Amino acid sequence: MADTRWLDAEEQATWRAFLGASRAIFEELDRQLLRDAGMPLTYYEVLVRLSEAEGRQLRMHELARLSGTSRSRLSHAVTRLEEQGWVARRDCPEDGRGAYATLTEDGFEALREAAPGHVEAVRTLLFDPLTAEQVATLGTISEQVLRAARPDLAPPPPARPRPPTTGTTG
């Protein structure tokens, strides 16, 4: 392709560092949750999303969107979470086609028990190696990349301060 915008050496090194760091963090978080809480990171994410939702329930398609996964993968995860007694699925009375996933009390308790170890792992892997300034920069960069990759999941861009107005009132 003649119009390919190839990565230069610095971009290639940055891409590979980003990819390696991302994979390493997610793999370690997955191992930690499996070891300490008996659930993979993807299931933990589903429980978190449900715990933050009004009434601890979401439509399945919205839960899939928020979790960044396909509907079929989410359906598989919810089936496993139902088997654990952590999530209940029910038909959507509004349209008869959709379904709701609801976090059960047992699911909330499992999340409550898993959270301290998970948060400690996130802190150890991501935040402890960075300075406060680097954490702020990482947040800004991550939001910008998320806006480019998945604008439906990204927070709105920060508001720009308005320049002061000049002139006289009279």
Beta strands, then each sheet from edge to edge (+ up, - down):
strand 1: 57-59
strand 2: 87-91
strand 3: 99-103
sheet 1: 1+ 3- 2+
end
